[in-house]
Amino acid sequence: MAQLKTNKVDSALLLSAIQSCSPGTKIFSSQLEHSLGYSGVQIRKAIKELRREGKPIGSDHHGYFWANSQEEIEGTIQHLELRALSELETVSALRSAFDINRQIHMAM
């Protein structure tokens, strides 16, 4: 197995790999990892950064793809919104774990 690169992912190469897929075709993270030589964690972090720059990189259980319309990116947006809401529920539960009133109630 090839040695994984430890430096930051080359965003231009990653973007090119995703954009080079023909319409309707998706590329798995494992394919990107193998072809670019980075770990899955590094690929996901770079994709997050590219999305935050406004690059319309969609994803689903079939892989990553370049979205050419609002309709194509909508599933990714909905998935990210659900993940964000789930994380907020977790934060709320953790905050309530040390709520004074709750601790008194649990002690009774």
C-alpha positions as CSV (number, residue, x, y, z in Angstrom):
1,M,0.0,0.0,0.0
2,A,1.3,3.5,-0.9
3,Q,2.3,5.9,1.8
4,L,-0.5,8.5,2.5
5,K,0.5,12.1,2.1
6,T,0.5,14.1,5.4
7,N,0.4,17.6,3.9
8,K,-2.8,19.4,3.1
9,V,-4.9,18.1,0.2
10,D,-4.3,19.8,-3.1
11,S,-7.7,21.4,-3.5
12,A,-7.3,22.0,-7.2
13,L,-6.5,18.4,-7.9
14,L,-9.5,17.3,-5.7
15,L,-11.8,19.7,-7.5
16,S,-10.5,18.5,-10.9
17,A,-11.1,14.9,-10.0
18,I,-14.7,15.6,-8.9
19,Q,-15.5,17.9,-11.9
20,S,-14.0,15.4,-14.3
21,C,-16.8,12.9,-13.6
22,S,-19.3,12.8,-16.4
23,P,-22.8,14.0,-15.6
24,G,-24.7,11.5,-13.5
25,T,-21.5,9.8,-12.4
26,K,-20.2,9.9,-8.8
27,I,-16.8,9.2,-7.4
28,F,-16.3,7.3,-4.1
29,S,-14.1,8.7,-1.4
30,S,-12.0,5.5,-1.6
31,Q,-11.3,6.3,-5.3
32,L,-10.2,9.8,-4.4
33,E,-8.0,8.5,-1.6
34,H,-6.3,6.0,-3.9
35,S,-5.8,8.3,-6.8
36,L,-4.7,11.4,-4.8
37,G,-2.9,9.6,-2.0
38,Y,-4.7,11.1,1.0
39,S,-6.7,9.6,3.8
40,G,-10.5,9.7,3.9
41,V,-10.4,12.2,6.8
42,Q,-8.2,14.5,4.7
43,I,-10.5,14.2,1.7
44,R,-13.6,15.0,3.8
45,K,-11.9,18.0,5.4
46,A,-10.8,19.4,2.0
47,I,-14.3,18.9,0.6
48,K,-15.8,20.8,3.6
49,E,-13.4,23.6,2.9
50,L,-14.3,23.7,-0.8
51,R,-18.0,23.7,0.0
52,R,-17.5,26.6,2.4
53,E,-15.9,28.5,-0.5
54,G,-19.2,27.9,-2.4
55,K,-18.1,25.0,-4.6
56,P,-21.3,22.9,-5.3
57,I,-19.9,19.5,-4.3
58,G,-22.8,17.1,-3.7
59,S,-22.6,13.7,-2.1
60,D,-24.8,10.7,-1.3
61,H,-24.2,7.1,-0.6
62,H,-23.0,6.7,-4.2
63,G,-20.1,9.2,-3.8
64,Y,-19.2,12.8,-4.5
65,F,-20.3,14.7,-7.6
66,W,-20.3,18.2,-9.1
67,A,-23.8,19.7,-8.8
68,N,-24.9,21.7,-11.8
69,S,-28.2,22.9,-10.4
70,Q,-30.0,23.7,-7.2
71,E,-32.0,20.5,-7.6
72,E,-28.9,18.4,-7.8
73,I,-27.4,19.9,-4.6
74,E,-30.6,19.9,-2.6
75,G,-30.2,16.4,-1.2
76,T,-26.8,17.2,0.1
77,I,-28.1,20.4,1.7
78,Q,-30.9,18.5,3.4
79,H,-28.5,15.9,4.7
80,L,-26.2,18.5,6.1
81,E,-29.1,20.3,7.8
82,L,-30.2,17.1,9.4
83,R,-26.7,16.4,10.7
84,A,-26.5,19.9,12.1
85,L,-29.8,19.6,13.9
86,S,-28.7,16.2,15.3
87,E,-25.5,17.8,16.6
88,L,-27.5,20.6,18.3
89,E,-29.6,18.0,20.0
90,T,-26.5,16.4,21.3
91,V,-25.1,19.7,22.6
92,S,-28.4,20.4,24.3
93,A,-28.4,17.0,26.1
94,L,-24.8,17.5,27.2
95,R,-25.6,21.0,28.5
96,S,-28.6,19.7,30.5
97,A,-26.4,17.0,32.1
98,F,-25.0,19.6,34.4
99,D,-28.2,21.7,34.9
100,I,-28.5,22.4,38.6
101,N,-32.3,21.8,38.8
102,R,-31.9,18.5,37.0
103,Q,-29.1,17.4,39.4
104,I,-31.4,18.2,42.4
105,H,-34.2,16.2,40.8
106,M,-31.9,13.2,40.1
107,A,-30.7,13.2,43.7
108,M,-34.2,12.8,45.1
